[in-house]
Amino acid sequence: KLKDKIETSGDGFFKKIIDAYKILATEEPDRFVEINSEGNIQNTYEKIIEIIRKKLLINY
């Protein structure tokens, strides 16, 4: 598979994107949430679901 422009942009490009989202998360905490995804996929999924539940006030 050939890589597209974004995939070949390099680490500097991705760092700029990450930094921009961190600024947004700081400036607009009601709209953006930073999630640590260093764990496994299931743990990350559970964190996301918990945040969504709190935001939408849904309790299962």
C-alpha positions in Angstrom: 0.0 0.0 0.0 1.3 3.4 -0.9 1.4 6.0 1.9 -0.6 9.2 1.4 0.5 12.8 2.1 -0.5 12.7 5.7 1.2 9.4 6.4 4.5 10.7 5.0 4.3 14.1 6.7 6.7 13.1 9.5 6.7 13.5 13.3 6.9 17.3 13.2 3.5 17.5 11.4 1.9 15.2 13.9 3.4 17.1 16.9 1.8 20.3 15.5 -1.6 18.5 15.3 -1.3 17.2 18.9 -0.2 20.5 20.2 -3.1 22.3 18.5 -5.6 19.8 20.0 -4.0 20.2 23.5 -4.6 24.0 23.2 -8.2 23.4 22.2 -8.7 21.0 25.1 -7.3 23.7 27.5 -9.3 26.5 26.0 -12.6 24.6 25.5 -12.8 21.8 28.1 -16.5 21.3 27.5 -15.8 20.5 23.8 -12.5 18.6 23.9 -11.3 15.9 26.2 -7.7 14.6 26.3 -7.6 10.8 26.7 -4.5 8.9 27.6 -4.5 5.9 25.2 -1.3 4.3 26.3 -3.1 1.3 27.6 -4.8 -1.4 25.6 -7.7 -0.8 23.3 -10.3 -2.1 25.8 -9.2 0.4 28.5 -9.1 3.3 26.0 -12.6 2.3 24.8 -13.9 2.2 28.4 -12.4 5.7 29.1 -14.1 7.1 26.0 -17.5 5.5 26.9 -17.3 6.8 30.4 -16.6 10.4 29.2 -19.5 10.2 26.7 -21.8 8.9 29.4 -20.9 11.8 31.7 -21.2 14.3 28.9 -24.6 13.0 27.9 -25.7 12.2 31.4 -26.5 8.6 30.4 -26.3 6.0 33.1 -26.4 2.3 32.1 
